[in-house]
Amino acid sequence: MSPRFRWTTFDLNDWLPSGWQQGVLAAAETADIREFPRTPVLSRESPDVQYIARGRVHADQVRDHLPWLYKAYQNEILELASDAAAEHVSAAQDPRYGVVLNVQRGTSMRFECHVDSNPLTGLLFCTDHARGGELVVAHDTEAEGLAEIDRNCSVIRPYAGQLIFFDARRHPHYARLLAEESETRIVAVMNFYTESCPESSRPTELNRHLYGDGA
């Protein structure tokens, strides 16, 4: 039997700063939106898929536009991550990938089928979607591509202000297309590490793919 996928949810709506969603929407206007090549080592896309259209607000932009979010990632959200994990949790020391924003606009963007390299991921959903934009996580750890993941999966609907933590190093997952052309989906993605899986275990191929030679 494949290991079951589990996640822990916190509702931050009473804690998040006033006007936080407007600030996130403004930051999303700076997103790098293009067709990204599939990610080495971690991709679980079907072999015929080489590029996936999506958007990203990079970590340095998050620090510039949303300093409260970066501070929370290193402090209050880190404390919640420790509550969700069975061992000591650390925020990323490398400033390039601690917390980023993933952005989808319209009905042609989604997020890549992949597994994670870090042992604990935090997602803060910044927008609501009644249909479309769900996070879909395979129960079958060998699943590859949308159809195989959808066959046996957990589906997590985005609710603004909801923070979830999970370990998806073995569970392929992706974000579905949005249902309406007018919609924008934004989620803050946070990498955390543990003593048994420290930041030094992050694949060098991943950094090279994202940041170039010598990364």
Secondary structure by P-SEA (a helix, b strand, c coil): ccbbbbbbbbbcccccccaaaaaaaaaaccccccccccccccccccccccccccccccaaaaaaccaaaaaaaacaaaaaaaaaccccccccccccccbbbbbbccccccccbbbbcccbbbbbbcccccccccccccccccccccccccccbbbbbbbccbbbbbbcccccccccccccccbbbbbbbbbbbccccccccccaaaaaacccccc
